[in-house]
Amino acid sequence: MTPFFRLLLGHLVGDFVLQTIGLVHYKAHSWRGLFLHAGIVVASSALCLWEYLPKWWLWLVPLFVSHLLIDWGKILSSRNLPRWGLLLFLLDQTLHVGMVVAVVCWAERGWPYHLATEIVGGAAGQATLFLFLLGVLAAVFVMPLLEVQVARTVLRAPSGGTGGNNSPPASLADRLWGGGERIAALAMLCIGGVALWFVPVAFLPRAFVQLRHRDQPYPARVRRVKIATSIVCTALLGLLLCWLGGRL
């Protein structure tokens, strides 16, 4: 894998997989939490870049500083613009990925990649497997948060809420059912052929379970928005992976 995709993988792991709810609250109220979170992200990036070290040690510094400042800006913006949660979430991730691109350009003195195979690196089979791995990480750890932000935007509820009728949390059930349905759908999209006809089936179990639990502390409308968001995001992610896979 190239440094770009290694840094991207390190960001996904550090910013989503290793960021617990407790750490989210800690960094929202303390600079120590911000430093800890930025350190975790850079540490995961360093582990992913292990084969390229020590050449890339210096470039981890701007990644650490930028992640710290971007998250600090997002926290301040969330307090002043509580109803802009979805836009702030998308802007936050765009800035993080943009910083990864900028660091690669600075380190290599220009964008060094032209084709998908060059960006991913390695044999076509390894590149396809890695792209699917990125898709799984996004499906399991990124999209549940995106579901919540979309639901809160639709309901026009403050994104900093902790529960209640207008502030649906990223529940464990949503993470498990949502992650499972998206992985199954992505797998069928990658297989293609007859499997494509069964993609909608992947989204039925969560819908059925949530319909049976109407006593949950937030409206059925929220559940429908979450499932719709999952379907749309999975379709877009599947198209992106298929497009990249076709260029390998």
C-alpha positions in Angstrom: 0.0 0.0 0.0 1.1 3.5 -0.7 1.6 6.1 2.0 -1.6 7.8 1.1 -3.8 4.8 1.7 -1.8 3.9 4.8 -2.5 7.4 6.2 -6.1 7.1 5.2 -6.4 3.7 7.0 -4.7 5.1 10.1 -7.1 8.0 10.2 -10.2 5.7 10.0 -8.8 3.5 12.7 -7.8 6.3 15.0 -10.7 8.7 14.4 -13.5 6.1 14.5 -12.5 2.6 15.6 -10.4 3.8 18.6 -12.5 6.8 19.5 -14.9 5.7 22.3 -18.0 7.7 23.5 -16.0 8.5 26.7 -13.2 9.9 24.7 -15.6 12.0 22.6 -17.0 13.6 25.8 -13.5 14.0 27.3 -12.1 15.9 24.3 -15.2 18.1 24.2 -14.4 19.4 27.7 -10.6 19.1 28.0 -7.5 19.9 26.0 -6.0 16.7 27.5 -8.8 14.8 25.7 -8.0 16.6 22.4 -4.3 15.9 22.8 -5.0 12.2 23.7 -7.3 11.8 20.7 -4.9 13.4 18.2 -2.1 11.3 19.6 -4.1 8.1 19.1 -4.9 9.1 15.5 -1.2 9.8 14.7 -0.1 6.6 16.5 -2.4 4.5 14.4 -1.1 6.4 11.3 2.5 5.7 12.3 1.7 2.0 12.7 0.1 1.9 9.3 3.2 3.7 7.9 5.7 1.4 9.6 7.4 0.3 6.4 8.0 3.9 5.4 9.4 5.1 8.7 11.7 6.9 9.6 11.2 8.9 6.4 7.7 9.9 7.3 8.3 10.6 11.0 8.5 14.4 10.4 5.3 14.5 8.4 3.3 13.0 11.3 3.8 16.3 13.2 1.6 18.4 10.9 -0.9 15.6 10.9 -1.0 15.8 14.7 -1.3 19.6 14.9 -3.9 19.8 12.1 -6.0 17.1 13.7 -5.9 18.8 17.0 -6.9 22.2 15.6 -9.6 20.8 13.3 -11.3 18.9 16.2 -11.0 22.0 18.4 -12.7 24.1 15.7 -15.4 21.5 15.3 -16.1 21.4 19.1 -16.4 25.2 19.2 -18.6 25.3 16.1 -20.8 22.6 17.5 -21.4 24.7 20.6 -22.3 27.8 18.6 -24.1 26.0 15.8 -25.8 23.0 17.4 -28.1 22.4 14.5 -25.4 22.1 11.9 -24.1 18.7 13.1 -24.3 17.0 9.7 -22.5 19.8 7.9 -19.8 20.0 10.6 -19.3 16.3 10.6 -18.8 16.3 6.8 -16.6 19.4 6.9 -14.5 17.8 9.7 -13.8 14.7 7.8 -13.2 16.6 4.5 -10.5 18.7 6.3 -8.9 15.6 7.8 -8.7 13.8 4.5 -7.6 17.0 2.8 -4.7 17.3 5.3 -3.7 13.8 4.4 -3.6 14.7 0.8 -1.6 17.9 1.5 0.9 16.0 3.6 1.5 13.4 0.8 1.9 16.3 -1.7 4.4 18.1 0.6 6.4 14.9 1.3 6.5 13.8 -2.4 6.8 17.3 -3.8 3.5 17.0 -5.7 0.7 14.5 -6.1 2.6 11.3 -7.0 -0.3 9.1 -8.2 -2.1 8.9 -11.5 -4.0 5.6 -11.7 -5.9 3.7 -9.1 -3.3 1.0 -9.0 -0.6 3.6 -8.1 -2.7 5.1 -5.4 -3.5 1.8 -3.7 -0.2 0.1 -4.5 0.5 -3.6 -4.7 -1.1 -6.3 -6.9 -4.6 -6.0 -8.2 -5.9 -8.7 -5.8 -4.3 -7.0 -2.8 -5.6 -3.6 -3.8 -9.2 -5.0 -4.2 -9.0 -6.6 -0.8 -7.7 -3.4 0.8 -10.5 -1.3 -0.8 -13.1 -3.7 0.6 -11.4 -3.4 4.0 -11.8 0.4 3.8 -15.4 -0.1 2.8 -16.0 -2.4 5.8 -14.5 0.2 8.2 -16.6 2.9 6.7 -19.7 0.7 6.9 -19.3 -0.3 10.5 -17.7 2.7 12.2 -18.4 5.8 10.0 -21.9 5.4 8.8 -23.6 4.9 12.2 -22.4 8.4 13.1 -23.6 9.7 9.7 -27.0 8.1 10.3 -27.3 10.0 13.6 -26.3 13.3 12.1 -28.8 12.9 9.2 -31.6 12.0 11.6 -30.8 14.9 13.9 -30.7 17.3 10.9 -34.1 16.0 9.7 -35.6 16.5 13.2 -33.7 19.8 13.6 -32.4 18.7 16.9 -29.1 19.8 18.6 -26.3 17.4 17.7 -24.8 17.6 21.1 -27.8 15.9 22.8 -27.6 12.8 24.8 -31.0 11.2 24.2 -34.7 11.9 24.2 -37.3 12.1 21.5 -35.4 14.6 19.3 -31.8 13.4 19.9 -31.4 9.7 18.8 -28.1 8.2 19.9 -25.9 5.8 17.8 -27.2 2.8 19.7 -25.4 -0.5 19.9 -28.3 -2.1 18.0 -28.0 0.4 15.2 -24.2 -0.2 15.0 -24.6 -4.0 14.9 -27.6 -4.2 12.6 -26.5 -1.3 10.4 -22.9 -2.6 10.1 -24.1 -6.1 9.3 -26.5 -5.0 6.7 -24.0 -2.7 5.0 -21.3 -5.3 4.9 -23.7 -7.9 3.5 -24.9 -5.4 0.8 -21.4 -4.4 -0.1 -20.3 -8.0 -0.4 -23.3 -8.7 -2.8 -22.5 -5.6 -4.8 -18.9 -6.7 -5.2 -19.9 -10.2 -6.2 -22.3 -8.9 -8.8 -24.5 -11.0 -11.1 -27.4 -12.7 -9.4 -26.3 -11.5 -6.0 -27.4 -7.9 -7.0 -31.0 -9.0 -6.8 -30.6 -9.9 -3.1 -29.0 -6.6 -2.0 -32.4 -5.1 -0.7 -32.8 -8.2 1.5 -29.8 -7.1 3.6 -31.8 -4.1 4.9 -34.9 -6.0 5.9 -33.8 -7.5 9.3 -33.1 -4.1 11.0 -36.4 -2.7 9.6 -38.3 -5.7 10.9 -36.7 -5.6 14.4 -37.2 -1.8 14.8 -40.8 -2.1 13.8 -41.3 -4.7 16.6 -39.7 -2.3 19.1 -42.0 0.7 18.8 -41.5 1.6 22.5 -38.0 2.9 21.8 -37.4 6.4 23.2 -37.4 8.1 19.8 -40.0 8.2 17.0 -40.4 5.7 14.2 -39.6 8.5 11.8 -36.0 8.5 13.1 -35.7 4.8 12.5 -36.9 5.2 8.9 -34.4 8.1 8.3 -31.6 6.0 9.7 -32.4 3.0 7.4 -32.8 5.3 4.4 -29.5 6.9 5.1 -27.9 3.4 5.4 -29.3 2.4 2.0 -28.2 5.6 0.2 -24.7 5.6 1.8 -24.2 1.9 1.0 -25.2 2.4 -2.6 -22.8 5.3 -3.0 -20.0 3.4 -1.3 -20.7 0.3 -3.4 -20.6 2.4 -6.6 -17.3 4.0 -5.5 -15.7 0.6 -4.6 -16.9 -0.9 -7.9 -15.6 2.0 -9.9 -12.2 1.9 -8.2 -12.1 -1.9 -8.5 -12.8 -1.7 -12.2 -9.7 0.5 -12.6 -7.4 -1.9 -10.8 
